[in-house]
Structure formats: structure tokens, C-alpha cells
Amino acid sequence: MIPVSGKGCVILLLVILAPALLCAVSSGFLNSVGISTALDSLVKPSLPTILLPAEKIPGLGGITNTFVATMLADILILALFGLGLRRLRRNPDDLVPHSRWQNLLEMWIEWMYGMAEKTMGGKARRVFWVGATIFIFVLIANWMELLPGFDSVGFIEQADEGGTGYAKGSFLGIPALVGPLEGQSSPGYVLRPLLRAANTDLNTTLALALVVMALVQFYGARELGLWNYLSSRFIPIRRLNQGRPMGFIDLFVGALETVGEFAKIISFSFRLFGNIFAGQVLLFMMGFLIPFVFFGVLAFWGLELFVGAIQALVFMMLTFVFMATAMAHHGDEHG
């Protein structure tokens, strides 16, 4: 007979009952199927509208909420580094940090440079700025998704016919969506957020990928020479010109290299977009299912904090790897 401890049974029972108890306190899912919960008298949760394309902000032409979030991320980065390094900018010879913030920024930059140096060796100094800029922007833009106001403050509009809408009311005197429609024939209302995480827009991640890969080709051609770079990677015709049959295999390999460069753009774009968009949907769902259980939602908030940092690190390291590959001489690659 397998021994069973009393402590183990209690833990198993808590694991089984915890989701049910959390949903009993407040659950958008139970509300949506007509089951009341303990906090329904206060407010019923509403699931934010989940859309792939970024939403245009009314009154601002074609400007989208992700574009506004991108501009805010840029301003925040300039402010953080401008304030932290202002003394160094005035006196470049003064290498002693004058504040904890300056010390932290210098440690951060030194860590990124160390990562570049391990990947690229002596070439890191020339292209470090590319990966570092990408890392800082992606990290800040990802973490801004977790700030209050993102995806939760915006414009209340009538839902499209056939779409999912919610009742319009007020919360603490502020117009808000207050839960599922009850006994109404209208499609209800949805929230068009004023701010949405920049990297949940495929246009943003695609732009980052295009910039990185364009710089990869630029630095590769600059390091090896334009013709040497093209002939060593994409148009390998040296052996074909010598009348050697293996030249046809070289051309096939060059075609694969060309396809691979475009595949990198797609991989860069969709990896970042997919992870951040999925994290946004996860936070939506958890806030909908257990909105008043702070520690429950906080666990997923911490998960997205980690995922945002990992995605920024992956983007930076792949940038350094692609740069190193493009700038490597033939002897470096095989030696």
C-alpha cells in the first residue's frame, strides 16, 4: 500500500478547491453564464475587446494607440538616460558616478557591452549600439504594458453587430463598462483603449526586424566590402566562373542564404509580437476570471514581467549573433 500523509492530502485539497473559491468571490466566466458571485453587488467584470490590429484613436486621424505607446516609451527612455547621464554629458572626463541612478545605468550598459563582447569579440564596439538600443526599447515597451491605464482607459463605443458588448454604467463616478448585458437587445458597448503595448502591434515588431536586418547587411558589406560580402553569402559564383560543377551547389546555397535572411525578419517579428500579444490576452483573461483576487492576478503580472525581459534579451542577443555572422571573414567562420 502506498503511504499517504495528512499534509499531502490537505495540500492536494487546497489545490483543487482554490480555483473554485477564487471564482466564487468574483468570476467573469460565471457571470457570463448567468451564475452570480459574491462581489456582483459591487461590479461585474468585463473582458476587454481582443483585436489583432491596433485601434485608431478618435480625433487623431490615423494615429493608433500602439503608436502613442511607442512615443511614450521613447520619451521615457530619453528622460531616464538624460537625467541619469547628464553630469557625464557635461564633463565626459568625470568617470565617477554622482548618483545611484547614474551608477545603475552604467552597470546596465556595461552588462550589455559584456554580452556583445562575448558574442562579437573586438567588433562589438562598432555595433554595440544597435543591440543595446533594441534591448532598451523592447524592454521598456514590454514593461509599459503592465502599467495601470494600458488597455483599461479609453473611449467607450457601441459594439459592432454580432460582436460581444457590455452594459455601460459608472464606477466611482467614472463612465465604465459594468458587466454583461441583461435583457437588452442592443449589441452593447466596448472599450477602445487609449494606450496599448507597442509590441502587441505587428507593425512595430516588423519595423524593428527590418531595421536590424538592414543594419546587419550594411555592417557586413562595410566589413568585407560590398562585392565580397554578396559573393561570399548570396551570389557565390567563384567556383562557377572557374568551370567547376560544384558552383551550382554554391548558387543553391546562396539562394538558401537569401531565403534565410527574409526568414529572420519573419522570425524576429512574430516571436516578439506573439509572446507579448499572448501575454496581454493572458492578463485580460485572468483579470476577467479572478479580478478581485490580487495575489492571483499578481502572479501572472510577475510572469509577464519576466517574459518581457526575456524577449528583449533574445532580440538583443540574436542581433549580436547575426551581426557577428555577417561581419565574419571566411577564415573566421571556419577557423
C-alpha positions as CSV (number, residue, x, y, z in Angstrom):
1,M,0.0,0.0,0.0
2,I,1.3,3.5,-0.9
3,P,1.6,5.7,2.2
4,V,-0.4,8.9,2.2
5,S,0.4,11.7,4.6
6,G,-2.2,14.0,6.0
7,K,-0.2,17.1,5.0
8,G,-0.1,15.9,1.4
9,C,-3.9,15.4,1.3
10,V,-4.5,18.9,2.7
11,I,-2.2,20.5,0.0
12,L,-4.0,18.5,-2.7
13,L,-7.4,19.5,-1.4
14,L,-6.3,23.2,-1.4
15,V,-5.0,23.0,-4.9
16,I,-8.4,21.5,-6.1
17,L,-10.6,23.9,-4.1
18,A,-8.6,27.1,-4.6
19,P,-9.8,27.8,-8.2
20,A,-13.4,27.2,-7.2
21,L,-13.1,29.5,-4.2
22,L,-11.5,32.3,-6.3
23,C,-14.2,32.0,-8.9
24,A,-16.9,32.1,-6.1
25,V,-15.5,35.5,-5.0
26,S,-15.7,37.1,-8.4
27,S,-15.6,35.5,-11.8
28,G,-16.4,37.0,-15.2
29,F,-16.8,33.5,-16.6
30,L,-19.6,32.5,-14.1
31,N,-21.3,35.9,-14.7
32,S,-21.3,35.3,-18.4
33,V,-23.2,32.0,-18.0
34,G,-25.7,33.6,-15.6
35,I,-24.2,32.5,-12.2
36,S,-23.9,35.2,-9.5
37,T,-20.8,35.5,-7.4
38,A,-20.1,37.2,-4.0
39,L,-19.0,40.6,-5.4
40,D,-21.6,41.1,-8.0
41,S,-23.2,43.8,-6.0
42,L,-20.0,45.9,-6.3
43,V,-19.2,45.4,-10.0
44,K,-19.2,42.7,-12.6
45,P,-16.0,42.2,-14.6
46,S,-15.9,42.8,-18.3
47,L,-13.5,41.2,-20.7
48,P,-11.6,43.8,-22.8
49,T,-12.0,43.6,-26.5
50,I,-9.2,41.4,-28.0
51,L,-8.2,42.6,-31.5
52,L,-5.1,41.9,-33.5
53,P,-4.8,45.2,-35.3
54,A,-4.1,48.4,-33.3
55,E,-7.1,50.6,-32.8
56,K,-7.2,54.2,-34.2
57,I,-7.7,56.9,-31.6
58,P,-10.8,59.1,-32.4
59,G,-10.0,62.6,-33.5
60,L,-6.3,61.9,-34.3
61,G,-6.6,60.8,-37.8
62,G,-4.8,57.5,-38.4
63,I,-2.7,57.6,-35.2
64,T,-3.1,54.3,-33.3
65,N,-2.9,53.5,-29.6
66,T,0.3,51.4,-30.1
67,F,1.9,54.4,-31.9
68,V,1.2,56.6,-28.9
69,A,2.6,53.9,-26.6
70,T,5.7,53.8,-28.8
71,M,6.2,57.5,-28.5
72,L,5.7,57.4,-24.7
73,A,8.4,54.6,-24.5
74,D,10.8,56.7,-26.5
75,I,10.2,59.8,-24.3
76,L,10.6,57.7,-21.1
77,I,13.9,56.2,-22.4
78,L,15.2,59.7,-23.3
79,A,14.2,61.0,-19.9
80,L,15.7,58.1,-17.9
81,F,19.0,58.3,-19.6
82,G,19.1,62.0,-20.0
83,L,18.6,62.5,-16.3
84,G,20.9,59.7,-15.3
85,L,23.9,60.7,-17.5
86,R,23.5,64.5,-17.6
87,R,26.7,65.0,-15.5
88,L,28.7,62.7,-17.7
89,R,27.4,64.6,-20.8
90,R,28.6,67.9,-19.4
91,N,32.0,66.5,-18.3
92,P,33.0,63.3,-20.2
93,D,36.3,63.1,-18.3
94,D,34.4,62.7,-15.0
95,L,34.2,59.0,-14.7
96,V,32.9,58.9,-11.1
97,P,29.1,58.2,-10.8
98,H,27.4,61.1,-8.9
99,S,24.1,59.3,-8.2
100,R,22.7,55.8,-7.7
101,W,20.7,56.2,-10.9
102,Q,23.8,57.0,-12.9
103,N,25.6,54.1,-11.3
104,L,22.8,51.8,-12.2
105,L,22.7,52.9,-15.8
106,E,26.4,52.5,-16.2
107,M,26.2,49.0,-14.7
108,W,23.3,48.2,-17.2
109,I,25.3,49.5,-20.2
110,E,28.5,47.6,-19.0
111,W,26.5,44.4,-18.8
112,M,25.1,44.8,-22.3
113,Y,28.5,45.6,-23.7
114,G,29.9,42.5,-22.0
115,M,27.2,40.4,-23.7
116,A,28.2,42.0,-27.1
117,E,31.9,41.4,-26.5
118,K,31.4,37.7,-25.7
119,T,29.4,37.3,-28.9
120,M,31.4,39.5,-31.3
121,G,34.8,40.0,-29.8
122,G,36.7,43.1,-31.0
123,K,33.9,44.0,-33.4
124,A,31.5,44.7,-30.5
125,R,32.5,48.3,-30.1
126,R,31.3,49.2,-33.6
127,V,27.8,47.7,-33.5
128,F,27.1,47.5,-29.8
129,W,24.7,50.5,-30.0
130,V,22.3,48.6,-32.3
131,G,21.7,45.7,-29.9
132,A,21.7,47.9,-26.8
133,T,19.1,50.3,-28.3
134,I,16.9,47.4,-29.4
135,F,17.1,45.9,-25.9
136,I,16.3,49.1,-24.0
137,F,13.4,49.9,-26.3
138,V,11.9,46.5,-26.3
139,L,12.3,46.1,-22.5
140,I,10.6,49.4,-21.7
141,A,7.9,48.9,-24.2
142,N,7.1,45.4,-22.9
143,W,7.0,46.5,-19.3
144,M,4.8,49.5,-20.0
145,E,2.1,47.0,-20.8
146,L,1.9,46.3,-17.1
147,L,1.3,49.9,-16.1
148,P,-2.2,50.9,-14.9
149,G,-4.2,52.6,-17.7
150,F,-2.9,50.4,-20.5
151,D,-5.8,48.6,-22.2
152,S,-8.1,49.8,-19.4
153,V,-8.6,53.5,-20.0
154,G,-10.0,54.8,-23.3
155,F,-13.2,55.5,-25.3
156,I,-16.4,53.7,-24.8
157,E,-18.1,52.9,-28.1
158,Q,-21.0,50.9,-29.3
159,A,-20.1,47.3,-30.2
160,D,-20.5,46.1,-33.8
161,E,-23.5,44.0,-34.7
162,G,-22.8,40.4,-33.8
163,G,-19.9,41.3,-31.5
164,T,-19.7,40.9,-27.8
165,G,-20.7,44.1,-25.9
166,Y,-21.2,45.1,-22.3
167,A,-23.5,47.3,-20.3
168,K,-22.5,50.9,-19.9
169,G,-22.6,52.5,-16.4
170,S,-20.3,54.1,-14.0
171,F,-17.7,53.1,-11.4
172,L,-16.8,55.7,-8.7
173,G,-18.5,58.3,-10.8
174,I,-16.4,57.5,-13.9
175,P,-18.1,56.1,-17.1
176,A,-17.3,52.4,-17.3
177,L,-18.3,49.0,-18.7
178,V,-20.1,47.3,-15.8
179,G,-20.7,43.8,-16.9
180,P,-22.7,41.6,-19.2
181,L,-25.8,42.9,-20.9
182,E,-29.0,41.8,-19.2
183,G,-32.3,41.8,-21.1
184,Q,-31.2,44.4,-23.7
185,S,-31.5,43.9,-27.5
186,S,-28.7,46.4,-28.3
187,P,-25.2,45.0,-29.1
188,G,-23.8,46.9,-26.0
189,Y,-20.6,48.8,-25.7
190,V,-16.8,48.1,-25.9
191,L,-13.7,49.9,-24.8
192,R,-11.3,51.3,-27.3
193,P,-8.1,51.8,-25.2
194,L,-6.1,54.9,-25.4
195,L,-2.9,53.0,-24.8
196,R,-1.9,49.6,-25.9
197,A,1.6,47.9,-25.6
198,A,3.7,48.9,-28.6
199,N,4.9,45.3,-29.3
200,T,1.3,43.9,-29.5
201,D,1.2,45.6,-32.9
202,L,2.9,43.6,-35.7
203,N,3.8,46.8,-37.4
204,T,6.1,47.8,-34.6
205,T,7.9,44.4,-34.4
206,L,8.2,44.2,-38.2
207,A,9.8,47.7,-38.2
208,L,12.3,46.6,-35.6
209,A,13.1,43.5,-37.5
210,L,13.6,45.4,-40.8
211,V,15.9,48.0,-39.2
212,V,18.0,45.3,-37.5
213,M,18.4,43.2,-40.7
214,A,19.1,46.2,-42.8
215,L,21.9,47.2,-40.4
216,V,23.2,43.6,-40.4
217,Q,23.6,43.8,-44.2
218,F,25.1,47.3,-44.0
219,Y,27.8,46.3,-41.5
220,G,28.5,43.0,-43.2
221,A,29.1,44.9,-46.5
222,R,31.1,47.5,-44.8
223,E,33.4,45.0,-43.1
224,L,34.0,42.7,-46.1
225,G,33.4,45.0,-49.0
226,L,30.1,45.0,-50.9
227,W,31.1,42.5,-53.6
228,N,33.0,40.2,-51.3
229,Y,30.0,40.2,-48.9
230,L,27.5,39.4,-51.7
231,S,29.7,36.8,-53.4
232,S,30.5,35.1,-50.1
233,R,26.9,34.8,-49.0
234,F,24.2,35.4,-51.7
235,I,26.0,35.2,-55.1
236,P,28.8,32.6,-54.7
237,I,29.9,32.3,-58.3
238,R,33.7,32.0,-57.9
239,R,33.8,28.2,-58.5
240,L,31.2,28.5,-61.3
241,N,33.4,31.0,-63.0
242,Q,36.2,28.5,-62.7
243,G,34.1,25.9,-64.6
244,R,33.7,23.7,-61.6
245,P,30.4,21.8,-61.3
246,M,30.3,22.5,-57.5
247,G,29.5,26.1,-58.4
248,F,25.9,25.1,-59.0
249,I,25.6,23.8,-55.4
250,D,27.1,27.2,-54.3
251,L,24.3,29.0,-56.1
252,F,21.7,26.8,-54.4
253,V,23.3,27.5,-51.0
254,G,23.3,31.3,-51.8
255,A,19.6,31.1,-52.6
256,L,19.0,29.4,-49.3
257,E,21.0,32.2,-47.6
258,T,18.8,34.8,-49.2
259,V,15.6,33.0,-48.1
260,G,17.1,32.7,-44.6
261,E,17.6,36.4,-44.3
262,F,13.9,37.0,-45.0
263,A,13.0,34.2,-42.6
264,K,15.0,36.0,-39.9
265,I,12.8,39.1,-40.5
266,I,9.6,37.0,-40.1
267,S,11.1,35.1,-37.1
268,F,12.1,38.4,-35.4
269,S,8.7,40.0,-36.0
270,F,6.4,37.1,-35.0
271,R,8.4,35.9,-32.0
272,L,8.2,39.2,-30.2
273,F,4.7,40.0,-31.3
274,G,3.3,36.6,-30.5
275,N,4.8,36.5,-27.0
276,I,3.7,40.0,-26.0
277,F,0.3,39.7,-27.5
278,A,-0.3,36.3,-25.9
279,G,0.8,37.8,-22.5
280,Q,-1.7,40.7,-23.0
281,V,-4.5,38.2,-23.6
282,L,-3.4,36.2,-20.6
283,L,-3.6,39.2,-18.3
284,F,-7.1,40.1,-19.9
285,M,-8.4,36.6,-19.1
286,M,-7.0,36.4,-15.5
287,G,-8.4,39.9,-14.8
288,F,-11.7,38.7,-16.1
289,L,-11.8,35.4,-14.3
290,I,-10.5,36.5,-10.9
291,P,-10.5,40.3,-11.0
292,F,-10.6,40.9,-7.2
293,V,-8.1,38.3,-6.2
294,F,-5.0,40.5,-6.1
295,F,-2.3,37.8,-5.5
296,G,-3.8,35.6,-8.2
297,V,-3.5,38.3,-10.9
298,L,-0.2,39.4,-9.5
299,A,1.4,36.0,-10.2
300,F,0.6,36.4,-13.9
301,W,1.8,40.1,-13.8
302,G,5.1,38.8,-12.5
303,L,5.2,36.2,-15.2
304,E,4.8,38.9,-17.9
305,L,7.5,41.0,-16.2
306,F,9.8,38.0,-16.7
307,V,8.7,37.3,-20.3
308,G,9.1,40.9,-21.3
309,A,12.7,40.9,-20.1
310,I,13.5,37.6,-21.8
311,Q,12.1,38.7,-25.1
312,A,14.2,41.9,-25.0
313,L,17.3,39.8,-24.2
314,V,16.6,37.3,-27.0
315,F,16.1,40.2,-29.5
316,M,19.4,41.7,-28.5
317,M,21.4,38.5,-28.5
318,L,20.1,37.5,-31.9
319,T,21.0,40.9,-33.2
320,F,24.6,40.4,-32.0
321,V,24.8,36.9,-33.4
322,F,23.5,38.0,-36.8
323,M,25.9,40.9,-36.8
324,A,28.8,38.6,-35.9
325,T,27.9,36.2,-38.7
326,A,27.6,38.9,-41.3
327,M,30.9,40.5,-40.4
328,A,32.9,37.3,-40.1
329,H,35.6,36.7,-42.8
330,H,35.7,33.3,-44.5
331,G,38.6,32.2,-42.3
332,D,36.7,33.3,-39.1
333,E,33.7,31.2,-39.9
334,H,35.7,28.0,-40.4
335,G,38.6,28.6,-38.1
